[in-house]
């Protein structure tokens, strides 16, 4: 199961609640675990919401860093 980590942002929390109600919080690793389909839907929905709000965020899915939101070329993977 993919692990998803993102900074606290009210918009991202709202998106996660709406599109991934089955996601589970792992206290030890401090990540959300969800299915591959939920992770993809979360990434797409987060990008749409943040683009609409003219905001950006970095979301980590299985150690891959994604830039989403109001940024040229987003959503895109960011090189380490």
N, C-alpha and C positions, 0 to 999 in steps of 0.2 A: 504494500500500500504506500502510495506517495506521502511524503511529509511536506507540509506547507508552512512557511514562516513569513510573517509580514509585520511591519511596525504598526503600533496601535494607531488607527485612524478610524474615526466614526463611520466614514463611508465604507471602508473595507470590512469593518465588523458587520455593518448592515447587509452588505452583499453576501458575506459568508453565511449569515443567518438565513437569508432568503434562498440562496441557491444550493447550499450544502448543509441542510439541517441534520444530516447523518454524520457529519464530521465529528471526530472525537479529539479532545485536548489531551496531550501527553504532558503531564506536569514535569516529569523528569527531564525530557528533552526540550520542553517548551516549544512544541510544534503541534500543528493540527494534522491528524491523519485522516485521509479520505481516499475514495476510489480514484483511479486514473481519470475516469469520466468527470467526476466532481471537480478534480483539480483543474482540468481543462476548461470546464464551464466557469469555475471561479476566476480563472485568469481572464477569460473573455469578458465576463460580466464586470470584473473589476476595472478592466481597461475602459469599457464603455462608460461606466459611472464616473471614473476619474477624468476621462476626457471631457465629459459633459460639464463637470465641475471645474475644469481647467486646473487640475491638480495632477501630481505625479506620485508614484511610489515604486519601491523595489520589492518584489515578491520572490522568495526563494522556494523553488519546488525541487525536491531531491537534489540539493546542492547546485542547482542551476539558477542563476540570478536573472530575473526578468524585470525590465523597465516597462511600466504601464502608465497610461494616462495621457496627459496633454504634453507629449514630447514627439518630436519628429521621428518617424519610423517605428513608433510603438504600436503594438507590443513587440519587444525584441529582447533577445538574450544579450546580457552585458558580459563582456569578457572580463575575466578575473585579473 
